[in-house]
Structure formats: structure tokens, C-alpha cells
Amino acid sequence: MKGRMLLVAAIVVTSLQANAQLSVSLVTLLAVRDADGWRIDGEVEGSGVTSAVLTPPGRAAFALPCESDPGVVLCERVEPAPPAPGLASLAALLADYPAGSWSLSVNGGVLTATLPFDPQEPDGIVTVTNPANGAMNVTSTPGLAYENDCTNCAFLLFMIEDAATLGLVTEIEAMVIGPPPLPSGQLDFADFFDGAPTPLADGSYRLIAGAGAGSLEVRNFDQGTEPAFEFQYGRGANLETTTSFSVPEPAGGASAAAIALLGLARRRRGAAMGTRG
């Protein structure tokens, strides 16, 4: 009996030590319309996360595959998953992924939360005017100019991704957040980075601009109310437009460009959700 008690105590201590390393900083749940239709996009970002599962009201649960970068774990799932087409309307998407109270389970139920989800469609889009779509010989540190005609949008998302890999190698982001209507404006290339910007390597890129109606708020997991159980929750609907451009090959040649591209720090959607005012 004493041996069993010691074993149970050891298991409890090990579990507590593992859970102490678990934290979730950001959860996002968005209805997104890209060029191929409407999709649901769920993300969980944190450390020590090994699994994340979302359950829509009245529907089957679905897991979010997780990837680890140095210092952060990102779990994300997009449905319907590209290259399959999205759904024709927000109403059609919500028929499969209903509005209401969604459930989130992290690490097999170690952390659980209820996520309200009731997306409202943006009434306009954000359009990038510079660089122009199809532009060539764009500088390796491109800024951008944009026009916003969405009057109910609370955030604008800008993402540059490598066209060849669709973000698997290069994905950097910037975001503008504030009360609607958000004005048109400009962003410097440095706005896509927390530190010193890394120039883009030679190649082709897609600049995705999103106009989003929604909110970013602080919520708590069911397991507690202290700061250790707090996370930021972004929700809403996002209309995306895409601009393509290319950066010329630098003097160092293609191999040097590839090395620079692989060394570019990757940022994920949601990682910058609280950085712009």
C-alpha cells in the first residue's frame, strides 16, 4: 500500500510539473472568406501545448494539428482545408460550424474553456494599392499602402507569405486594431517584425490583406481566474484580398537567397493581434 501511495504521489508531482509549463497566450476563431469561399480557422498558441480540440455546438469535435517553433507552439486547423473550395456564404459556413458556445480542450482536458462565437460579416474590404498586383522588381523591404472601405471592421490583417510554399517557409504579419471605422493608411516593412526587419529573399510573394469584424478580449480557462489561466481570445469574420509581387534576385545569387529565406523569422496569424493600436 505504501508503495502504491508513493507511486501515486510521484505521478501527481510529475503531472503538476508538466502542467506548470503549460500556458496558452492566444486563441482565435475566425470565419474567413478567401478567393475560394468561406472557411473556419481555429488557432491555439502557447507553450507546453501538445493537443487542442474544438467542439462546435451540436457538432463533432475536431483536433487542431500542432507545430512547435522555438519558444512557441501553434495549433491550427482550417476547414474546408485548401485546396478544396470554401463554402459559398457565411450562412452556409455557419450551417456546418454553428454560432454559439464552442468548447476548447487543451492537452486532453487539462485546460478547458467556453468560446462564444457569433461572427458578423464585414461590410467592406481592405485593398492594397502599393505594391500593385503583379508588381515586379519590388524592394526586398517593401512597405505597403492600403485603402479600407469596411465601416464595421475592428482589425485589419496584413500577411506576406512565400508564394511557392504558401507560408510554410515565410509568413510574416502585421495588424491594425482599433474602433471602426479604421482609416486607410500605410505600413512600413518594419511593422511586420518585433525586432530588426529581415529583408525578403529573391522570389515571388503573396500579400494577403484582411478586413475583420470582431473583437479581442481576455478570457479565463475553467480551471482558474488568476493570470496563469488567462488568454486572449480573438473572434469574428475576415474578408481577404490577395496581391502578388516579386522581389529580384540579389547579387549573391539564388543559393544565398535560399539561405536568407530559410533564415527569415516566421510569424504566425494571431501572434501580432495585440501589437497595433
C-alpha positions in Angstrom: 0.0 0.0 0.0 2.8 2.4 0.9 4.5 1.7 -2.4 1.3 2.5 -4.3 0.9 5.7 -2.4 4.4 6.7 -3.3 3.7 5.9 -6.9 0.6 8.0 -7.0 2.4 10.9 -5.3 5.2 10.7 -7.9 2.6 10.7 -10.7 0.8 13.7 -9.2 4.1 15.6 -8.8 5.2 14.8 -12.4 1.8 15.9 -13.7 1.9 19.2 -11.8 5.4 19.9 -13.1 4.3 19.2 -16.7 1.2 21.4 -16.3 3.2 24.2 -14.8 4.9 24.5 -18.1 1.6 24.7 -20.0 0.3 28.1 -20.9 -1.9 29.4 -23.7 -1.5 33.0 -24.8 -3.9 33.3 -27.7 -6.9 31.6 -29.1 -8.6 32.7 -32.3 -11.7 31.5 -34.0 -12.5 33.2 -37.3 -14.8 32.8 -40.3 -12.6 33.7 -43.2 -13.6 34.4 -46.9 -10.7 34.0 -49.3 -10.8 33.8 -53.1 -12.3 30.3 -53.0 -15.0 30.9 -50.4 -15.7 30.8 -46.7 -13.7 28.7 -44.2 -13.4 28.3 -40.4 -10.0 29.0 -39.0 -9.2 27.9 -35.4 -5.9 28.6 -33.7 -4.3 28.0 -30.3 -0.9 29.5 -29.4 1.1 28.9 -26.3 3.8 26.8 -24.7 3.7 23.2 -23.5 0.6 22.6 -25.7 0.5 19.0 -27.0 -3.1 18.9 -28.3 -6.0 21.3 -28.8 -9.6 20.3 -29.7 -12.5 22.5 -30.7 -16.1 21.4 -30.5 -18.9 23.5 -32.2 -22.3 23.4 -30.6 -24.2 20.2 -31.7 -21.3 19.0 -33.9 -18.4 16.6 -33.7 -15.1 17.7 -32.1 -12.1 18.3 -34.4 -8.5 18.4 -33.5 -6.1 21.3 -34.4 -2.7 19.9 -35.5 0.2 21.4 -33.5 3.6 22.6 -34.7 6.5 23.7 -32.5 8.8 26.7 -33.2 11.4 27.8 -30.7 9.6 29.0 -27.6 6.1 28.7 -29.0 3.6 26.0 -30.1 0.9 26.8 -32.7 -2.1 24.5 -33.2 -4.2 25.4 -36.3 -6.9 23.9 -38.5 -8.7 25.4 -41.5 -11.9 23.8 -42.7 -12.7 23.2 -45.5 -8.9 22.7 -45.9 -7.4 24.1 -49.1 -7.1 23.3 -52.0 -10.8 22.2 -51.5 -13.1 25.2 -52.2 -14.7 27.1 -49.4 -18.4 27.5 -48.8 -20.5 30.0 -50.8 -21.6 32.2 -48.0 -21.2 32.9 -44.3 -24.6 31.4 -43.7 -23.6 28.2 -45.4 -20.4 28.0 -43.3 -22.4 28.5 -40.1 -24.7 25.7 -41.1 -21.7 23.3 -40.7 -19.9 25.2 -37.9 -22.7 26.9 -35.9 -22.6 30.1 -34.0 -23.0 29.7 -30.2 -20.8 28.4 -27.4 -17.8 26.4 -28.7 -15.8 24.2 -26.3 -12.0 24.2 -26.2 -9.9 21.4 -24.7 -6.1 21.7 -24.4 -3.8 18.7 -23.6 -6.6 16.3 -23.2 -8.7 18.4 -20.9 -6.0 19.8 -18.6 -7.4 23.2 -19.7 -10.9 23.8 -20.9 -12.8 26.9 -21.9 -16.1 28.0 -23.5 -15.7 30.3 -26.5 -18.6 32.5 -27.7 -18.7 32.6 -31.5 -21.2 34.7 -33.5 -19.4 36.2 -36.5 -20.8 39.2 -38.3 -19.8 39.7 -42.0 -17.6 42.7 -42.7 -19.4 45.3 -44.8 -16.3 46.1 -47.0 -12.8 45.0 -47.8 -9.2 46.4 -47.5 -7.3 46.8 -50.8 -3.6 47.1 -51.1 -2.7 49.8 -53.6 1.1 49.6 -53.4 2.7 47.3 -54.3 0.4 46.8 -57.2 -0.9 43.4 -58.0 1.6 41.6 -60.2 4.4 44.1 -59.5 8.0 43.0 -60.3 11.3 44.3 -59.0 9.8 45.2 -55.7 12.3 46.2 -53.0 13.3 43.5 -50.5 11.9 45.6 -47.7 8.5 46.6 -49.1 6.2 48.9 -47.3 2.5 49.0 -48.4 -0.3 51.4 -48.9 -3.9 50.3 -48.4 -7.5 51.6 -48.7 -10.1 50.4 -46.3 -13.8 50.7 -47.1 -15.1 48.5 -44.3 -17.1 50.6 -41.8 -17.7 47.8 -39.2 -14.2 46.3 -39.1 -12.2 46.4 -35.8 -9.0 44.9 -37.3 -7.0 44.8 -40.5 -4.6 42.0 -41.1 -1.7 42.0 -43.5 0.4 38.9 -44.2 3.3 38.3 -46.5 3.9 34.7 -47.5 6.2 32.9 -49.9 4.1 32.0 -52.9 6.0 28.8 -53.6 5.3 27.3 -50.2 2.2 29.3 -49.2 3.6 30.3 -45.8 5.4 27.0 -44.9 8.8 28.8 -45.0 7.9 32.5 -44.9 4.9 34.1 -43.2 5.2 37.5 -41.5 2.3 39.6 -40.3 1.2 43.0 -39.1 -2.1 44.1 -37.8 -4.0 47.3 -37.3 -6.6 47.3 -34.4 -9.0 50.0 -33.3 -12.6 51.1 -33.1 -14.4 51.2 -36.5 -14.2 52.7 -39.0 -10.5 52.2 -39.4 -8.8 54.6 -41.8 -6.8 53.9 -44.9 -3.1 54.2 -44.5 0.4 52.8 -44.8 2.6 50.3 -43.1 6.4 50.1 -43.1 8.1 46.8 -43.6 9.5 47.1 -40.0 5.9 46.9 -38.8 5.9 43.2 -39.7 8.7 42.4 -37.1 9.2 42.7 -33.4 12.9 43.4 -33.9 15.1 44.4 -36.8 13.4 43.6 -40.1 14.9 40.8 -42.3 14.8 41.6 -46.0 12.8 39.3 -48.2 14.9 36.9 -50.4 14.6 36.7 -54.1 11.3 35.1 -55.1 7.5 35.5 -55.5 5.2 36.5 -52.7 1.6 36.9 -51.8 0.4 39.8 -49.7 -2.9 38.9 -48.1 -5.0 41.8 -46.7 -7.9 41.0 -44.4 -10.7 43.2 -43.2 -12.1 41.8 -40.0 -15.2 42.5 -37.9 -14.8 41.1 -34.5 -13.2 41.5 -31.1 -10.1 40.7 -29.0 -10.8 40.1 -25.3 -9.2 38.5 -22.3 -10.9 35.3 -21.0 -10.1 32.6 -18.4 -9.9 28.9 -18.6 -12.4 26.9 -16.5 -9.6 25.9 -14.1 -8.9 29.3 -12.6 -9.2 33.1 -12.7 -5.7 34.1 -11.8 -3.4 35.4 -14.6 -1.9 31.9 -15.2 -5.3 30.9 -16.6 -5.9 34.0 -18.7 -5.7 34.0 -22.5 -6.5 36.4 -25.3 -9.4 35.4 -27.5 -9.9 36.8 -31.0 -13.2 36.1 -32.8 -15.1 37.3 -35.8 -15.2 37.2 -39.6 -12.5 38.2 -42.0 -12.6 39.1 -45.8 -9.3 38.5 -47.6 -7.9 40.0 -50.7 -4.6 38.9 -52.3 -1.8 40.9 -54.1 1.1 39.1 -55.8 4.5 40.6 -56.3 8.1 39.5 -56.8 11.5 40.6 -55.4 14.5 40.5 -57.8 17.4 38.1 -57.2 20.1 39.8 -55.0 23.7 40.0 -56.2 24.6 37.0 -54.0 22.8 34.5 -56.3 20.0 32.0 -55.8 21.7 29.9 -53.2 22.3 32.9 -50.9 18.7 33.9 -51.4 17.5 30.5 -50.3 19.6 30.7 -47.2 18.2 34.1 -46.4 14.7 32.9 -47.0 15.1 29.9 -44.7 16.6 32.2 -42.0 13.7 34.6 -42.1 11.9 34.6 -38.8 8.3 33.2 -39.2 5.4 35.0 -37.6 2.0 33.4 -37.3 -1.5 34.8 -37.7 -2.6 36.0 -34.3 0.9 36.5 -32.9 0.6 40.2 -33.5 -3.1 40.6 -32.6 -2.3 42.9 -29.6 0.5 44.9 -31.1 -1.2 47.6 -33.1 -3.4 50.4 -31.6 
